[in-house]
Amino acid sequence: MIKETITDAESRMGKTMEALQRDLGAVRTGRASPALVERLTVDYYGTPTPLNQMAGISVPEARLLVIQPWDRGAIGDIEKAIMKSDIGITPNNDGTVIRLAIPALTEERRKQLVKSVHSTVEDAKVAVRNIRRDSMHQVREMLSEKMISEDDERRAEQQLDDLSKKFVEEADKIGKTKEHEVLEV
């Protein structure tokens, strides 16, 4: 029973790290990356649709994204979605594809992005701590129902502490990597 609780906590913490990496992938750096726009939702015939489900996104150059919709009638909708988003890039539409030229980041914008990275990392660390707290609560319930001994409870709590510490450190490492990427000129 304790094993299942710890395995579940580890799985949930791992998914939190995956979500953190996905969220940080959408943070703009000086280089073009499909992750910048692939999760944008476009109002496609009245239905919110992720951009990566309605267009091909490619990176032909280091500072250029090309979006080629499978339905040319959706170009205007895609353009509007990009303009509404907070990525700060103006789309260039030639009727068949949309080009996004990624400008070099200013120092001020870099600092804003670093703050955003720190905030996202902190949210992930809070999520890991919440998972730890929930799992600790489950272990304490097992103790109160006399399903486990006090020694088992202490061991399980120690394992959960070690697990959460490992994932918090991983979140910090992921955040530092992204911060260096953002600050790179």
C-alpha distance (Angstrom), angle and dihedral (degrees) to the residues before:
residue distance angle dihedral
M1 . . .
I2 3.78 . .
K3 3.79 89.0 .
E4 3.81 91.2 56.3
T5 3.81 91.3 49.4
I6 3.81 92.2 50.8
T7 3.81 92.9 43.8
D8 3.80 90.1 50.1
A9 3.81 91.2 49.1
E10 3.82 91.1 49.4
S11 3.79 91.2 49.3
R12 3.80 92.7 49.4
M13 3.81 91.8 46.9
G14 3.81 89.8 50.3
K15 3.80 90.1 52.6
T16 3.80 88.6 50.6
M17 3.82 89.3 56.3
E18 3.81 90.5 49.1
A19 3.81 89.9 51.7
L20 3.82 89.8 48.3
Q21 3.80 91.6 53.4
R22 3.80 91.2 46.9
D23 3.82 91.5 49.4
L24 3.80 92.7 47.4
G25 3.81 90.1 47.9
A26 3.79 87.5 65.7
V27 3.82 92.0 55.7
R28 3.77 108.4 103.5
T29 3.77 120.2 -116.8
G30 3.79 128.6 174.4
R31 3.81 90.5 -83.2
A32 3.79 129.6 73.8
S33 3.78 115.6 -108.0
P34 3.80 128.9 172.6
A35 3.83 87.6 -135.2
L36 3.81 87.4 73.2
V37 3.79 92.5 72.2
E38 3.80 110.4 9.3
R39 3.82 93.2 93.1
L40 3.81 95.4 47.5
T41 3.78 111.3 119.2
V42 3.78 117.0 -131.7
D43 3.80 123.5 -161.0
Y44 3.81 96.0 -122.8
Y45 3.81 111.7 -177.8
G46 3.81 89.9 -29.3
T47 3.82 95.0 -47.9
P48 3.82 122.6 104.8
T49 3.81 103.7 -124.1
P50 3.83 128.7 179.4
L51 3.80 110.9 -112.4
N52 3.81 93.3 -126.7
Q53 3.84 89.1 61.9
M54 3.79 93.9 56.7
A55 3.80 105.4 34.8
G56 3.76 144.1 31.6
I57 3.82 113.1 -113.4
S58 3.80 118.8 -157.8
V59 3.80 138.5 170.8
P60 3.82 108.4 -143.1
E61 3.82 92.9 167.0
A62 3.81 135.5 21.2
R63 3.82 92.9 -102.5
L64 3.81 101.8 30.9
L65 3.80 133.1 82.7
V66 3.80 120.1 -168.6
I67 3.80 119.7 -160.1
Q68 3.80 115.2 -166.2
P69 3.81 112.1 -173.6
W70 3.78 117.9 -148.5
D71 3.82 88.1 -140.5
R72 3.81 111.6 48.9
G73 3.80 89.7 -158.0
A74 3.81 88.3 69.4
I75 3.82 95.6 61.4
G76 3.80 93.0 95.3
D77 3.81 92.2 48.8
I78 3.82 91.7 49.0
E79 3.80 90.4 48.7
K80 3.83 90.9 51.7
A81 3.81 91.5 49.2
I82 3.81 91.3 52.0
M83 3.81 91.4 48.5
K84 3.84 91.1 50.3
S85 3.81 93.2 48.6
D86 3.79 122.2 89.3
I87 3.81 97.2 -121.8
G88 3.80 90.8 105.0
I89 3.80 98.0 -135.4
T90 3.80 125.4 126.0
P91 3.81 113.3 -137.5
N92 3.81 120.7 -129.1
N93 3.83 110.9 -146.8
D94 3.81 121.8 -164.6
G95 3.83 97.2 173.6
T96 3.80 97.5 -97.6
V97 3.81 105.0 43.5
I98 3.79 137.7 17.6
R99 3.78 117.4 -131.7
L100 3.79 122.1 -158.0
A101 3.80 113.6 -163.9
I102 3.80 107.6 -157.4
P103 3.82 107.5 -140.7
A104 3.78 121.6 -149.1
L105 3.79 111.3 -91.8
T106 3.79 120.2 -110.0
E107 3.80 118.8 -130.0
E108 3.81 90.8 -110.4
R109 3.81 92.4 52.0
R110 3.82 90.3 47.8
K111 3.80 90.2 55.3
Q112 3.82 90.5 49.7
L113 3.79 90.5 50.5
V114 3.81 91.7 49.1
K115 3.82 88.9 53.1
S116 3.80 88.8 50.4
V117 3.82 90.3 50.1
H118 3.83 91.0 50.3
S119 3.81 90.4 49.7
T120 3.81 92.7 49.8
V121 3.82 91.8 47.8
E122 3.80 91.0 48.7
D123 3.82 90.2 51.3
A124 3.81 89.4 53.3
K125 3.82 91.3 49.2
V126 3.81 90.0 51.0
A127 3.81 89.3 50.4
V128 3.83 90.4 52.2
R129 3.81 90.6 49.7
N130 3.81 90.8 49.1
I131 3.81 90.4 52.3
R132 3.81 88.7 50.1
R133 3.81 90.9 49.9
D134 3.82 92.5 49.7
S135 3.80 91.7 48.8
M136 3.82 91.4 47.9
H137 3.79 88.1 52.2
Q138 3.82 90.4 52.9
V139 3.82 90.8 50.3
R140 3.82 91.4 49.7
E141 3.80 90.1 50.1
M142 3.81 89.2 53.3
L143 3.82 88.6 52.5
S144 3.80 93.3 48.5
E145 3.83 90.1 50.1
K146 3.83 88.2 50.8
M147 3.81 91.9 -119.4
I148 3.82 92.1 127.2
S149 3.81 136.4 24.1
E150 3.79 126.4 -111.0
D151 3.81 90.0 -107.3
D152 3.80 90.1 54.8
E153 3.80 89.1 49.4
R154 3.82 92.7 52.3
R155 3.81 91.7 47.4
A156 3.80 91.7 48.8
E157 3.81 92.1 48.3
Q158 3.81 89.9 50.1
Q159 3.81 90.6 50.5
L160 3.80 90.8 49.1
D161 3.81 91.0 48.7
D162 3.81 91.2 51.0
L163 3.80 91.1 46.3
S164 3.79 94.1 50.7
K165 3.81 91.3 45.7
K166 3.82 89.8 52.9
F167 3.81 92.6 51.1
V168 3.82 94.1 44.2
E169 3.82 88.7 53.4
E170 3.81 89.5 48.4
A171 3.82 90.1 51.8
D172 3.82 89.8 51.3
K173 3.81 90.4 49.8
I174 3.82 92.2 49.8
G175 3.82 89.7 48.1
K176 3.82 93.3 49.8
T177 3.80 90.8 50.3
K178 3.81 91.5 51.9
E179 3.83 91.3 44.6
H180 3.82 90.6 55.1
E181 3.80 89.2 47.6
V182 3.82 91.5 52.4
L183 3.81 94.3 45.8
E184 3.81 92.9 47.3
V185 3.80 109.4 109.9
